Amino acid sequence: MIPGMLVNSHRMFDYVTEGLIETGGTFRWKGLWFAKMDILLTTDPLDVQHVLCINFKNYPKGDKFYKIFDIFGDGIFSSDGELWEIHRKVLTSLLNHTKYKSLLETVIWDKVEKGLLPVLDFFSKQGMEVDMQEVFERFNFDATCNILLDNDPETLSADLPCIPLVKAFSHAEEAILHRHVRPLILWKLQQFLGIGNEKKLSDAMKTIDDFIYKLLAKKQSEYNTMTCGPEKSFLVLPTLLRDIKDRYSNFGDPNKLLRDILFNFIAAGRDTLSSALIWFFYNLARNPVVEDKILEELYTHLEDKVGERWNAKELSKLKYLHGALCESLRLFPPVPINHKCPIQPDILPSGHRVDKHTQIALSFYSMGRMKSIWGEDCMEFKPERDTSFSQLKIVLATIIYRYHIELVEGHPVLPADSMVLQMKHGLKDGFDDDYAKFNVLQVLLTYFQSSETIIDLKSAHTDIARAVIHHGITTDLNNNVTLPQVHSRVLKYMMVMIRLIEMIGKIEMIGFVERD
């Protein structure tokens, strides 16, 4: 197994999937004796249900998981037991808050109109290529910080400057993945010596923590002296501060806990959402019929509101877009693997025995590719299978409404090293005209109003190996505006759902081309 993993390190997720298919959906991997690796990988739906639902309390993340993901501290991603329950209740309450939903829409639309679209317009006018993965990462990072901390770091700009904070998150992801696939003794040695990926991780966390703690101190000082006006009637950070005081009093240093909560939320917002967007556009570029249907749906339901902001109620009418999103997430889940470790010995529905020394890996990436679960056509992109995604829908609908994406032959696409399914070298797009506007759901919706684009994706080896695409997607945007004809306008609407999920494989997209 280990030699095979080394040889196939560039396509790890696909390699694991092939092994799971050959073994009927479940196999055990035991590493060298000194590594103490005993991993059970499974895609069996009954096993997954047993671990995540029926016998959930017996399957915490465990000490091994916490050691690997220690940078997340006591946040929801790495916590167990009572603390995890409190995190879940606080997060659920926040996400279901009516004013939070309004805040989310406002922040996303503002960032789409003032951040994303101007950047895409710039590249369109200059006829330059742009890495859409990096654009989406910066877009989501800025939006998430604005929602949580009432502060926009403004990392997204046309020149895409090298910002230490942006690089820090990428270095942290890479180091965590290496911890995940290497024996504990090896990365612990690197940590002790301060070398390699552990050195990068240490430096990255200093940069990230410095950003969070300084901003927290600034905002807390502001909140102590300000009176919230009606336009600021709901702020996330003060809500979290109250929850820390009321619900987390028994869990140590409140400042450290707040840092952990915010870091977990920011990492999730930056990485998983950008992953979803990038991979969605990849799937859309490879399935023009799906794009046409999405544009037709946009034309039918949102044509009267062209140029306006679409709200959640209006976006909820986009059933086919919702199905396309679900299908993209099935094939390219932002978090491809979930880890659990049993407290007590147990027998899974598949018949496998596990104990406290067994690490269970639930491969969601592989589950989406199992014929036993999805049928013979499991590798086909069919939105009809699945007929909240508010943030993603805004960007997707806006972009698809304005541009048409095509794959360009010759460009390699591979996943990069990361715990979130992304593209190694991003999703590169080239814009050649004045009307390039891009945004994930809101961006998508706004995009197709004034121009249409064809993104040519250069080849596509869907080698699913990490959680990032190796060579990304390269696209050129050629807006030779020859509209508006009725037929052209209908096609325009059909282009709102470009690529949303940024997960694995070598991708290159070239060409946003104005429709005739």
NORJO-V344857 format. One record per backbone hydrogen bond with DSSP energy under -0.5 kcal/mol. CO is the residue of the C=O (numbers start at 1). NH is the residue of the N-H. E is the energy in kcal/mol with one decimal. If there is no record, write none. Layout:
co & nh & e
CO & NH & E
CO & NH & E
This chain:
co & nh & e
1 & 5 & -2.4
2 & 6 & -2.2
3 & 7 & -2.5
4 & 8 & -2.1
6 & 9 & -1.1
8 & 11 & -2.0
9 & 12 & -0.7
11 & 15 & -2.5
12 & 16 & -2.6
13 & 17 & -2.1
14 & 18 & -2.5
15 & 19 & -1.9
16 & 20 & -2.2
17 & 21 & -2.4
18 & 22 & -2.1
19 & 23 & -1.5
20 & 25 & -3.5
21 & 24 & -1.2
23 & 26 & -0.6
25 & 43 & -2.4
25 & 44 & -0.5
27 & 41 & -2.6
28 & 30 & -0.5
29 & 31 & -0.5
29 & 39 & -3.1
32 & 35 & -1.3
32 & 36 & -0.8
32 & 37 & -0.6
33 & 36 & -0.7
36 & 38 & -0.6
37 & 31 & -1.9
38 & 359 & -3.2
39 & 29 & -3.6
39 & 41 & -0.6
40 & 361 & -2.9
41 & 27 & -2.2
42 & 363 & -1.7
44 & 48 & -2.5
45 & 49 & -2.5
46 & 50 & -2.2
47 & 51 & -2.5
48 & 52 & -2.7
49 & 53 & -1.7
49 & 54 & -1.9
50 & 55 & -2.8
53 & 56 & -1.2
55 & 58 & -1.5
56 & 59 & -1.9
58 & 343 & -2.2
60 & 341 & -2.6
61 & 65 & -0.5
62 & 66 & -1.9
63 & 67 & -2.3
64 & 68 & -1.9
65 & 69 & -2.6
67 & 70 & -0.9
69 & 72 & -1.8
70 & 73 & -1.8
72 & 75 & -2.0
75 & 78 & -0.7
75 & 79 & -1.2
80 & 83 & -0.8
80 & 84 & -1.2
81 & 85 & -2.0
82 & 86 & -2.1
83 & 87 & -2.5
84 & 88 & -2.7
85 & 89 & -2.2
86 & 90 & -2.7
87 & 91 & -2.8
88 & 92 & -2.7
89 & 93 & -2.4
90 & 94 & -2.1
91 & 95 & -2.8
92 & 96 & -1.8
94 & 97 & -1.1
97 & 101 & -1.8
98 & 102 & -1.5
99 & 103 & -2.3
100 & 104 & -2.9
101 & 105 & -2.1
102 & 106 & -2.2
103 & 107 & -2.7
104 & 108 & -2.6
105 & 109 & -2.5
106 & 110 & -2.4
107 & 111 & -2.3
108 & 112 & -2.4
109 & 113 & -2.7
110 & 114 & -2.7
111 & 115 & -1.6
111 & 116 & -2.5
112 & 117 & -3.0
115 & 119 & -1.3
116 & 120 & -2.3
117 & 121 & -2.9
118 & 122 & -2.0
119 & 123 & -1.9
120 & 124 & -2.0
121 & 125 & -2.6
122 & 126 & -2.1
123 & 127 & -0.9
123 & 128 & -1.9
128 & 431 & -3.4
130 & 132 & -1.0
130 & 429 & -7.4
131 & 135 & -1.9
132 & 136 & -2.7
133 & 137 & -2.3
134 & 138 & -2.4
135 & 139 & -2.6
136 & 140 & -2.8
137 & 141 & -2.2
138 & 142 & -2.6
139 & 143 & -2.3
140 & 144 & -2.7
141 & 145 & -2.4
142 & 146 & -2.1
143 & 147 & -2.2
144 & 148 & -2.8
145 & 149 & -2.8
145 & 151 & -0.9
146 & 150 & -1.0
147 & 236 & -0.7
148 & 237 & -0.6
151 & 153 & -0.7
155 & 157 & -0.7
157 & 160 & -1.7
161 & 163 & -0.7
162 & 164 & -0.5
163 & 166 & -0.8
163 & 167 & -2.0
164 & 168 & -2.2
165 & 169 & -1.3
166 & 170 & -1.2
167 & 171 & -2.5
168 & 172 & -2.1
169 & 173 & -2.0
170 & 174 & -2.1
171 & 175 & -2.1
172 & 176 & -2.1
173 & 177 & -2.0
174 & 178 & -1.9
175 & 179 & -2.0
176 & 180 & -1.7
177 & 181 & -1.5
178 & 182 & -1.0
183 & 186 & -0.9
183 & 187 & -1.5
184 & 188 & -2.2
185 & 189 & -1.3
186 & 190 & -1.9
187 & 191 & -2.1
188 & 192 & -2.3
189 & 193 & -2.5
190 & 194 & -1.4
190 & 195 & -1.9
195 & 198 & -0.9
195 & 199 & -1.0
196 & 199 & -0.5
196 & 200 & -1.7
197 & 201 & -2.5
198 & 202 & -2.2
199 & 203 & -2.3
200 & 204 & -2.5
201 & 205 & -2.5
202 & 206 & -1.5
203 & 207 & -1.7
204 & 208 & -2.5
205 & 209 & -2.8
206 & 210 & -2.0
207 & 211 & -1.8
208 & 212 & -2.4
209 & 213 & -2.9
210 & 214 & -1.9
211 & 215 & -1.9
212 & 216 & -2.5
213 & 217 & -2.3
214 & 218 & -2.0
215 & 219 & -2.8
216 & 220 & -2.8
217 & 221 & -1.8
218 & 222 & -1.9
219 & 223 & -2.7
220 & 224 & -1.5
221 & 225 & -0.6
222 & 225 & -1.1
222 & 226 & -1.3
226 & 228 & -0.5
229 & 232 & -1.3
230 & 233 & -1.2
235 & 239 & -1.1
236 & 240 & -2.3
237 & 241 & -2.6
238 & 242 & -2.0
239 & 243 & -2.0
240 & 244 & -2.6
241 & 245 & -1.6
242 & 246 & -2.4
243 & 247 & -3.3
243 & 248 & -1.0
244 & 248 & -0.8
248 & 251 & -1.9
253 & 257 & -2.2
254 & 258 & -2.3
255 & 259 & -2.1
256 & 260 & -2.3
257 & 261 & -2.4
258 & 262 & -2.5
259 & 263 & -2.7
260 & 264 & -2.3
261 & 265 & -2.1
262 & 266 & -2.9
263 & 267 & -2.6
264 & 268 & -2.0
265 & 269 & -2.7
266 & 270 & -2.7
267 & 271 & -2.3
268 & 272 & -1.3
268 & 273 & -0.9
270 & 274 & -0.8
271 & 275 & -2.1
272 & 276 & -2.2
273 & 277 & -2.1
274 & 278 & -2.5
275 & 279 & -2.1
275 & 502 & -9.9
276 & 280 & -1.5
277 & 281 & -2.0
277 & 501 & -1.1
278 & 282 & -1.7
278 & 501 & -0.8
279 & 283 & -2.2
280 & 284 & -2.4
281 & 285 & -2.5
282 & 286 & -1.2
283 & 287 & -0.5
284 & 287 & -1.1
285 & 407 & -0.6
287 & 290 & -0.8
287 & 291 & -1.6
288 & 292 & -2.3
289 & 293 & -1.9
290 & 294 & -2.2
291 & 295 & -2.4
292 & 296 & -2.2
293 & 297 & -2.1
294 & 298 & -2.5
295 & 299 & -2.7
296 & 300 & -2.1
297 & 301 & -2.3
298 & 302 & -2.7
299 & 303 & -0.7
302 & 305 & -1.6
303 & 306 & -1.1
305 & 308 & -2.3
308 & 310 & -0.5
311 & 315 & -2.5
312 & 316 & -1.7
314 & 317 & -1.2
315 & 318 & -1.8
317 & 319 & -2.1
318 & 322 & -2.0
319 & 323 & -2.3
320 & 324 & -2.4
321 & 325 & -2.2
322 & 326 & -2.4
323 & 327 & -2.3
324 & 328 & -2.2
325 & 329 & -2.4
326 & 330 & -1.9
327 & 331 & -1.8
328 & 332 & -2.5
334 & 336 & -0.7
334 & 421 & -2.2
336 & 364 & -1.3
336 & 365 & -2.0
338 & 362 & -3.2
340 & 360 & -3.2
341 & 60 & -0.6
346 & 354 & -2.7
348 & 351 & -2.7
352 & 348 & -2.8
354 & 346 & -2.6
355 & 358 & -2.1
358 & 342 & -0.5
358 & 360 & -0.6
359 & 40 & -2.6
359 & 361 & -0.5
360 & 340 & -2.5
360 & 362 & -0.6
361 & 42 & -2.1
361 & 363 & -0.8
362 & 338 & -2.1
362 & 364 & -1.2
363 & 367 & -2.0
364 & 368 & -1.5
366 & 369 & -1.9
367 & 370 & -1.3
369 & 371 & -0.6
370 & 373 & -1.3
370 & 374 & -2.6
371 & 375 & -2.0
375 & 378 & -1.4
377 & 380 & -2.0
380 & 382 & -1.0
382 & 385 & -2.1
383 & 386 & -1.3
385 & 387 & -0.6
388 & 390 & -9.9
389 & 393 & -3.0
390 & 394 & -1.9
391 & 395 & -1.4
391 & 441 & -0.9
391 & 442 & -0.5
392 & 396 & -2.9
393 & 397 & -2.7
394 & 442 & -1.0
394 & 445 & -1.6
395 & 399 & -2.1
395 & 439 & -0.5
395 & 441 & -2.5
395 & 444 & -3.0
396 & 400 & -2.7
396 & 498 & -0.6
397 & 401 & -1.9
398 & 402 & -0.7
398 & 444 & -1.2
398 & 448 & -1.9
399 & 402 & -1.0
399 & 403 & -2.3
400 & 496 & -0.9
404 & 513 & -0.7
407 & 409 & -0.5
408 & 411 & -1.0
410 & 412 & -0.5
412 & 507 & -0.7
413 & 463 & -0.7
413 & 506 & -9.9
414 & 424 & -1.5
414 & 470 & -9.9
415 & 469 & -0.5
416 & 418 & -0.6
416 & 467 & -2.4
416 & 468 & -1.0
420 & 422 & -0.9
422 & 416 & -0.8
423 & 426 & -0.7
426 & 428 & -0.6
427 & 132 & -9.9
428 & 509 & -0.6
429 & 130 & -4.4
430 & 477 & -2.2
430 & 512 & -0.9
431 & 127 & -0.7
431 & 128 & -0.8
435 & 437 & -0.8
439 & 399 & -1.0
441 & 395 & -4.0
441 & 398 & -2.7
441 & 445 & -2.1
442 & 446 & -2.2
443 & 447 & -2.4
444 & 398 & -3.9
444 & 401 & -1.1
444 & 448 & -1.3
446 & 449 & -1.3
446 & 450 & -0.5
447 & 450 & -0.8
447 & 451 & -1.1
453 & 404 & -9.9
453 & 455 & -0.6
454 & 456 & -0.7
455 & 406 & -6.3
455 & 457 & -0.7
456 & 407 & -0.6
456 & 458 & -0.6
456 & 510 & -9.9
457 & 459 & -1.5
458 & 409 & -0.5
459 & 508 & -0.8
460 & 462 & -0.9
461 & 463 & -2.2
461 & 506 & -2.1
462 & 464 & -1.1
463 & 415 & -1.1
463 & 465 & -1.1
464 & 14 & -4.1
467 & 422 & -1.0
468 & 416 & -4.4
468 & 423 & -1.3
468 & 424 & -0.6
468 & 505 & -0.5
469 & 425 & -1.2
469 & 426 & -0.9
473 & 428 & -1.5
473 & 475 & -0.5
475 & 430 & -9.6
476 & 478 & -0.7
476 & 512 & -7.7
477 & 432 & -6.6
477 & 479 & -0.7
478 & 480 & -1.2
478 & 514 & -5.9
479 & 481 & -1.8
485 & 489 & -2.7
486 & 490 & -2.2
487 & 491 & -2.2
488 & 492 & -2.1
489 & 493 & -2.0
490 & 494 & -1.2
492 & 495 & -1.8
493 & 496 & -0.8
494 & 295 & -1.4
495 & 403 & -0.8
496 & 400 & -4.0
496 & 498 & -1.0
498 & 500 & -0.5
500 & 278 & -1.0
500 & 279 & -0.8
500 & 502 & -0.6
501 & 503 & -0.8
505 & 414 & -2.1
505 & 507 & -0.6
506 & 413 & -1.9
506 & 461 & -0.8
508 & 408 & -0.9
508 & 458 & -4.7
510 & 456 & -1.2
511 & 406 & -0.5
511 & 477 & -0.5
511 & 513 & -0.8
512 & 478 & -8.7
515 & 482 & -0.7
